[in-house]
């Protein structure tokens, strides 16, 4: 088609052709999208509607609430500034060096439960239930509920049946991450009372790469059942590395200088009610335990 022919096309025809071209590009846009962009989208459970709202629509802008938050953060910043002149973690250096036992979580009242969060497979369509409350005399923590291993009927999930309890990430001023330093200890100490079910204790440490964000160290917790309390001491050298529930071949010891949280998981496939009562969670220094790591470390390039 020559240039004069194009110039003689009426304006209505040009608008119609442009409208058709825009419709065609819109129809082939999903096919032209790179696969990498599709894999980085947020996961959505089958059957749930898609949310097209912007991420800031849930934020409630409140001026008075903002002033209270600023006051709280500056108070925490002041405490952190003067605590460093006292010693590590606000303790004198002599006390920090000679400390052999430290209670991290002690359940004494409803306020102590605010540091923990619970979840179960009901979030993905399962039928399990989990609850958390203060025990008798407000001196213990009682985790109870019902475990059900029936998978949701969504056509995708094959396995189900878990209940978890996890400590929240400690935060410093202005919502900065604050870590637990357990480098002076080598044993985890718990006082619990269960119903005979096996649990899994998970220790979440800070990682340096994004692909390691789901790494955690786990070990088994066997409860006796009955009315008697049991003191459980588990060396940190017994914890093994797992990623999203799968034990890794490349094992290495747990770094105790930056611990984010600790958690408990129940998934023994035994449907029915359960309960776990916890008095306190702490760490201690056992001088009789000299083991560095209980499992074999594989070398990628073994020496000949």
Order of alpha helices (4+ residues) and beta strands (2+ residues): alpha-alpha-alpha-alpha-alpha-beta-beta-beta-beta-beta-beta-beta-beta-beta-beta-beta-beta-beta
